[in-house]
């Protein structure tokens, strides 16, 4: 900027110099030897011949006429140049770059017109030699160099600030893109989970499509495989919100981890094979431990395992067939064995099995009609794996069903020995095929 000011001032001075040179008076004519009295154009000295040594006016010893200080074109140009330099320094100290430009122009014009150096008076006849290197000029040189150095430092600071501003704008763009993707993810997640069809198998998780340019990349070798690790730390807290590992050779994603609640901890991990997701692990309560596992085949969930009480033990299992829930199993006491199983057909619950004595064998079954209302139960009372008690129910709603009949095989021979009838839940009649079995 300062150099531009100097160049502008120089251009102005040179233009003025050029104008002055074109209007300068012609040099004096050569002396005419034929003119009376000696030198042409010079009147004869009174009382004798002009230039007579007897009159004490020897032209060889007479000093040449002195022109006014700085009156010549060269002197004015030199004064203008020094004025340009002084004006630049003084104006720059007072009003910065614009002041430097204005001071250079004014001081240069002053020197060009008057022949004097600004702030020095008519210094053309000063004892300081006219050539470069005088004390004053050395001081001016140092001031100019200092000013140039300060201007360069200021320009460097401005460049650094512009760089920081660009980085800040880039970070803001990243954050806006991330927030928009979060909104899109929430919409897609709700659509994927299909809350209107709780029996449907989980679909593939929604993954935010972000440009690769916003990720930081590092390459690592795992055996013979070179992996590209991509991380995104949008809020720059040192903890990434997304980590993606890609096979460099095939370009296929191997894993993807995300911080879904932006608390600084990754809580979702997706694993892939052949470019398709095979397992998704979730920390739904954000305690640092996984509590939900979804297994996929061909992009569709086939098995979901859940730690419902967050004690580190899987206690609920859903199995899907053809994209629909086939059965669910539950470990109700965290002993590692399933005590309850619910089976489905055509998206309806058809039977529920229970291990009531916790011996590892399902001994109680509840069957449901098309309305998913219990219609009968079967109980194995002696643990031989065979049903020996049947109960039948009626009712339009699960809360209003009542027992209407009960059948029992008391001797485990496969034959009904006692049939009991109920009305409004109360026993009204009992039929016994072998009285001896009843009163034993």
TAHUDA-V18934 format. One line per field, one symbol per residue. ss: DSSP state (H for helix, E for strand, C for the rest). burial: # if it has 24 or more other C-alpha atoms within 12 Angstrom, else .. Layout:
# TAHUDA-V18934
ss->???
burial->???
This chain:
# TAHUDA-V18934
ss->CHHHHHHHHHHHHHHHHHHHHHHCCCCCCCCCCCCCCCCCCCCCCCCCCCCCHHHCCCCCCCCCCCCCCCCCHHHHHHHHHHHHHHHHHHHHHHHHHHHHHHHHHHHHHHHHHHCCECCCECHHHCCCCCCCCCHHHHHHHHHHHHHHHHHHHHHHHHHHHHHHHHHHHHHHHHHHHHHHHHHHHHHHHHHHHCCCCCCECCCCCCCCCCCHHHCEEEEEEECCEEEEEEEECCCCCCCCCEEEEEECCCCCEEEEEECCCCCCCCCEEEEEECCEEEEEEECCCCCCCCCEEEEEECCEEEEEEECCCCCCCCCEEEEEECCEEEEEEECCCCCCCCCEEEEEECCEEEEEEECCCCCCCCCEEEEECCCCCEEEEEECCCCCCCCCEEEEEECCCHHHCEEEEEEECCCCCCCCCEEEEEECCEEEEEEECCHHHHCC
burial->.##.##.###.###.##................................#..................#####.###################..#######################....##...............#...#..##..#......................#...#...#.........#......##########.#....#...........########.....########.....########....########...#########....#########.##########....#########.##########....########..#########.....#########..##########.....########.......#########......####....................
